[in-house]
Structure formats: structure tokens, C-alpha cells
Amino acid sequence: MRHVRRCTRPACIQQAVATLTYIYSDSTAVVGPLAAFAEPHSYDLCEEHAVRLTVPRGWEVVRHAGEFPSPLPHADDLEALADAVREAARVEVPIPDGGRSDSGSLGRRGHLRVVPPSV
């Protein structure tokens, strides 16, 4: 499962909603919606840091107009969740040979186990 991307500002634990990219040749900082993938030369920011970003004198800031939407769950996240639900709901099939296993107990279903009566 993919981990939630956090703001890259030190000591900030908020979820990232924006991506900051610098264009050094134009002296511009671009703050836009969260990029699909983390890139080495971009920075993920929470909403507070994305809105409050300041740049050096002579630089420009290009900001996304409007609110930063929360990132949608990635297909990998949804598949991992579905797999976890399937795994939790899986019921073991009774063991063949009259239901006896090597340990002498009958087949196992969920968290319950049938133990044969003592003779």
C-alpha cells in the first residue's frame, strides 16, 4: 500500500495537498495541485505552507487558483484495501480424509476449530 505523502517542511506532519516546483531560469516558484508522483526536485506541501509560501525578492510565485483538493485514493490503495477485506473474510476449506488433519483435529473455519471427542 502506498503511504500518505506528508508536507516536506521540517516538523510538519500534515498531509500534502500541493507541489512546489522552482524554475530557476525564470526566478519563479510554482505551487500547484499535488503531483501524481514525488519528484526529486519538487516539494510536497500542506495547505497552510502552500498558501503562506514566500520567495526571495525578485522572484515570482505562480499559485494554483482556488482550494487545494485532498488527494484521491490511488488505485493501488483501493486494491490493497480490497485484498485486506478478502483476506479477512476468507474461510478455510475443511481438510479432506474425513476432516482430520495431522494434529487429530477436524477442519478449521475462521476462528473456530472442531476437536473430535475423546474415545
Buried (B, 14 or more C-beta within 10 A) or exposed (E): EEEEBBBBBEEBEEBBBBBBBBEEEEEBBBBBBBBEEEEEEBBBBBBEBBEEBEEEEEBEEEBBEEEBEEBEEEEEBEEBEEEEEEEEEEEEEEBEEEEEBEEEBBBBEEEEEEEEEEE
